[in-house]
Amino acid sequence: MTNTLRQITESIAGFDSESLRVEIAQRAITQFIKPVNQSERVPLKQALGRTLASDITAPINVPSYDNSAMDGYAFRGADLTQGEVILKIIGKAFAGHPYHQQVQAGECVRIMTGAPIPPGCDTVIPQELVTEANLQSITIAANAIQTGSNLRRAGEDLLAGATVLHQGRLLTPSDLGVLASLGIAELAVMRKLRVAFFSTGDELRSIGQPLDHGCVYDSNRYTLQAMLDRAGFEAIDLGVVRDDPVALEKTLREACKQADAVITTGGVSAGDADHTRAMMSRLGEVLFWKIAMRPGRPMAFGQLAVDGKTGLFFGLPGNPVAVMATFYFFARDALFRLQGTTTAPTPTIQAVSTDIIKKRPGRTEYQRGVLTFDMHGSARVRLTGAQGSGILSSMSEANCMVVLAHDEADIQAGQSVSAIPFAGLL
């Protein structure tokens, strides 16, 4: 990385670390990251959710031969006239069992879907459009079909030599089917990104431990593990680290050695027990931002450097909903970029708000909502209720985030708002 994070941020117009607009923070993160350039070869069946390391060029045509799109009869289009046509049946063609003889004028071949088009034929009539048929011949009514109908041409799906899938693509089930149709048994993918994460705080207890007065069970590691797993990263859970400078530095060093990226939750605000800032001056370049967003105002971002090994760093807030919001709208795309994955813009739906939503200009707000569609397909959205950053149950109840832009004010019932379905995130 040739430019430091501070140099990059200072070059962005409107950058203000004390009240940083969401889109400017996202731009700074994007400009700072350079992808990890390491790949491996995997069998096709293990490639789902992996990132393609190089373009895939079709080695063959798909389909590799002209074939029938229908069950029916193949014949020469030149036999069609202005009137009724009678053709002699001279054979049969099935998928995997072609008819090899040349078809002459006045002849046809009984053919099934997917079977190769017999030599001399260029048209297929579906069996239901034949006026009369017996074992010897068929009758075609005038103007029942046009020459060239119902053929699947060689290369119609994929043409040999064409680029089929591009480097950086996150492979889907349909992609694996496409690759299988080309006979590709294994392929090069980017290695999985390793992401270490841990929670900080003396008040946190892991599941299975006694819950002392004034303490809470740590939910953040479970949501982080799940979000990392869903995105296809290799997650490394380093547990809960107490508010102690020595313990924190030791864990950060270990995390940097093990992983390409490190995510912490808690310890990035201005509290007396927040030791993360002090560590960063010794462990790398990390900037502490106050993002103009709700939930999730305090966030740290940068790069750790330990014994010649570097790792991306995200210091997320401690409140559970803020952790999810900052992960989805900052860390997730950054990790994909670091892995070399090309991501599409998050899908957004315009929906009518059924609620009055209080909102002050000067920050982007992500409120939990329930998106529905009426019988005409029009989208409507309601909030889940209280929107506090500690109310994690609201994320379970919701199926979308209602995104209220930086400069927007109060939203009235009946007004259109932007909603991001969780289907595009979770």
N, C-alpha and C positions, 0 to 999 in steps of 0.2 A: 504494500500500500504506500504509494509515493507521497501522498498528502496526509498530514495529520488530521484528526477529526476536528480539532480547533480551527485549522486553516480552512477546511471545507465549510464548516458552519459560518465562519466569519465572512465567507464569500457569498453567502446566500442572502439576498435582499430580504429585509424584514425579520431576520433572525433575532430572537430575544429570549434568552434562556430563562428569564423570570416569568415570561408569559408567552410560551411558544405555541404557535398555531399547529394543529395536527398535521396539516399537509406539508408544512415546512420541516417539521421533525421527520416525517416520512421521507422527504426528499434528501435530507442530510444523511439519514441512515443508508438510503439506497446508493448515494454517491460514495460512501465510505467503504462499502463492501466489495471485495473481489472474490469470485467463486473459488472454492476448493477444486483443484484440477486433478482429481484422481478417479479412476474408473476401474471396473471389474467386469468380467463376463459371467453371465448367469444363464441357466436354462430358461426357455421361454415361459414355462409354467411358474417360475419364481420371479418373473419380471413385473407383476402387477404392482402398481404404486411406486415403481422405481423410475428414475429420471434417465432418459435416453442420453447416452454420451456422445453420439454422433448421428448424423442424418442416415436414414434408411432409404436405400435406392432399390426399386423393384428389380429383382433379377429375371423375372419372367412376366409375361402377360397374365392377367387374371380377368376373366377366364382365359385359358391358353388356347381356346378354339371357339369358333362360332357354335352356338348351341341354341336349343329351343327354349323359349320362355313359357311354352304351353304344352299340354297334352293335346295332340291333334295330328295333322298330316303335313309333311314337308313336300314341296313341289317347286317347279320352275315358275317364277312370276310371269314369264312370257306366255304361259298357257292361259292366263286370264284374258278374257274377251269381254265384249259388251253384253254377252248373253250368258246362259247357263253353261257350265263346264263339267264334263265327266272325266275323271282321272282313274287310271288303273292302279291298284295297290300292288306293289312288287316286293315289299319287304317291311321289316320293322327295325326301329332304332330305339335303344334304351340307354339310359345313363350308364356308362361303363361298357356298353356293348354297341358300338357304332355299326351303321350300315355302310359298307365300303364301296359298293358298285355305283357306277355313274347312272344318275337318273336322267332319263330321256324325256322328250316332249310327250305329253299325254300320260305321264306316269307320276306316282306319288309314293311316299313311304310313311307308314304309321310311325309316329314319333312321340316320345315321352319327354316331359320337362327335364332339361339338363342334358339330353342326348346330343351328340355332335350332329350338325347339319350335314346330311348326306351330300356327296359330290354332285354338283350340278344344280342343287336346290338353293333358293334364296328367299323363300317365303314359307310361313307356317300358318295354317288356318286352325283355330281351336276346334275341337271336336263338336262343341255345341253349335257352331256356326255352319256345320255341314248339313245340307238339306236332306241328303239321303246317304246311307252308308251300309255296305255289306262286306263280306269277306273278300270280294273281288274289286270293288270300286267305290268311289264317293262321287257325290254330285254337289257342286258349288253353285249357289244362285248368283245371278248377275249383281255386281257391285257389293258383294258380301265382304270383300277384303281387298287391301291394296298390296302391291308388290313390296316385299321387304318387311312385312309385318311379323311381329312376334319372334324376332331373332335377338339373341344376346351376342354381340360381336366380341371377338377376341380383343382383350385389352380394354373392354368397356368399363370395367371396374378399376383396374390398375394397369398402367402401360409400362412395359419393360423399359428401364432407364429413368423413369420418373422418380422424383423424391416423394416418398410416401409419408414419412414422419420426420419431424425436424429435431435436431439436438435440443435438449432442454425440456422435452415434452414429458409430462408426468403420465405414465402409461396406464390406460384404462382397460377394462375387459374387452371392449370392442377393438382396441389397438392390438391386443394379443391375438384376437381372431384374424385381423388383417395380416399380421406377421405370419401366422400359421398358414394362411392362404398362399403366402409366398414361399413356403417351405423353409422358413428360418427357424432353426432349432435353438439357437442361443444368440445372445446379443450383448453389446457393451452398454453398461449403465454406470451412472455416477455412484460412487460408494455412498452408503447411507451416512448422513451427517450424524455425528455423535454429540448429544446435548446433555450436559450435566446440570442438575438443578438441586436446590435445597431451599428450605425455609429458615428464616432467622427469627428469634424471639424467645425470651425466657418463659413467656406465658404459654408456649405451644407444647402440646402433648401429642404423641403418636397414638394411633388406635391400639388399644390393648393396655395402655398405661392408665394408672389411676388419674382421674380428673380432679386435681386439687382446686381449692377455692381460688378464684381469680384467673384460672387457666382455661384454655379452649383446645379442642381437638384440631389438629392441623389438617385442613381440607385442601389447602393450596397445592400440596404435592400430588394429591390424587387427581385434581383437575388438570394440573400441568402434565402429569404422566399420560393421562388420557388424550389431551390435546396433541402432545408430541407423538403418541402412538398413532392417532388418527391421521396425522400428517405424514406418517411413514418414517420418522426419524428414530434413531437409536437412543433411547432415553436412559440416563444414568442417574438414579435417585441416590443422593448423598445425605438424605435425612434432614433432621432439624439441628440447627447450629445455635447455640445460646448466644446472648448478647455479650460476647467477650472478644476483645481484639485479637488475642492470640489464637483462639479457636477459629475465628472467622478467617484470619489470614491463612492458617494452615489448610482450611477447607478450600478456600479460593485457589491456593497453589495446587492442591491435589486435583481440583476440578479442571484447571487449565491444562494440566499434564494429560488428563484422560480424554478431554473432549475438544471439539472444534468450537463449541459455544457453551457459555455458562449463563444460567438464569437463576437469580435469587428472588425471593419474595420477602418484603419487609426490609427495614433498615436503610431506606433511601430518602427519608424525610429529614426534618431538622431537629428531631428529638435528641435528648442528651445521650440516650443509649444507642444511637445509630452510628456504628463504627465503620460502615462501608466506605464512607468518603476518605477516611484516613488511610485505609488500605490501598486505595487506588493510586495514591501518589507514589507508592512503592511498587505496585504490581502492574502498572500500565497507564494508558491514557483513557480516562473515563470522565465524561462530562455529566453534570447533574442538572436536569431540566425540570422546570415547572410547566407541564403541558397544559395549554388552555383547553381542557376537556373534563368531562364528568361522566362516569367515575374515572379516576386514575391520574390525578394531577402530578404527583412526584414520580419521576422515572430517571434512571441512570442508563447511559449507553456508552459503549466504547470498546476498548480492546485490552485484554490482559496479556502480559508477557512474563513468562516464568521459565528460566533456564533455557532460553532460546526457542521456546514453544509459545505460540500466540493463540488466543482464543477470543472470539466475540463475546461481549458481555452485555447482559440486560439485567438491570436492577429494577424489578417491578414493585409496585406498592404492596402492602400487606393485606388490604381488604379483599375478600374473595372475588367479588364481582369486578373490582378494579384490576385484579390479576388477569381475569379472562378477557376483559376489554383491551388492556394494553398488550396482551399476548396476540390477540386476533388482529389488532389494527396497527401493530408495530413489529412484534417479534416474528410472527408466523411468516410473513412475506420476506423478511430479512433472512430468516433461516433457509427458506426456499432459494433465495438468491445466492446465499453462501454455498448451497449444495449444487448450484448450477441449474436449478429448475426454473423454467419459464412459467409464470402464473398468469392466468387471465384476470381481468378486473373483476372485483367482487360484484356479483349480480345485485342490482338494486331495483326495487319495485315501488312505484308511486301508489300510495294508498290513502284513502280518506280517513282521517282521525275521527273516532267516535267520542273522544275526550277533549276537554280543555287541557292543554299541556303548558305548564308554567316554564318559561325559559328566558334567561336574560342574555342579551347579546354579549359577545366577547369570549365565548368558549363553545366548542363542539360538545354536544351531549349525546350519549348513547343510552337510550332508555329501553327497557325490556317491554316487548309487546306481543300480542297475539294477533296474527294475520289470518284473515278469512276472506273468502270469495263468495259473492252472492250468485244467484242462478244465471246472471248475465255475464259473470266473469269479472265483475268490478271488485277491486281489492279494498278492504276495510281493515283498520287496525285499532286495537284498544290497548292501553297500558295494563300491566299486571298488578298495578297498585303501587305501594311504597317503593321508591327507587333508590333507597340507600345502598351504598357500595358494600355493605356487609350482609345484605339480604340475598344470600346465594340461592335460596329456594325460588326466587323470582326468575332465575335463569332456567330452572327446570320447568317452571310453568310456561315460560315464553317460548315462542317459535321464531322470533325475529328480534333484531335490534332496530328501534326507531332512531334514525340519525337526524339530529337537529343541527343544522350548519352553524358555523362560527358567528355569523352576523344575524341569525334569525332571533326573533323575540317570541313572545307567547303565541301558541298555536290555538286557534279556535276550533271547536267541534265543527266538522264538515270541511275543514281545510286539508289540503293535500300535504302529505309528508313522505319522506323517503324511508323505506324499510329494507333491511338486509336480512333475508331468510337465513336461519341457522343452517338450512340445507346447503348453503354455499360456504359454510364455515365449519360447523361441528363435525 
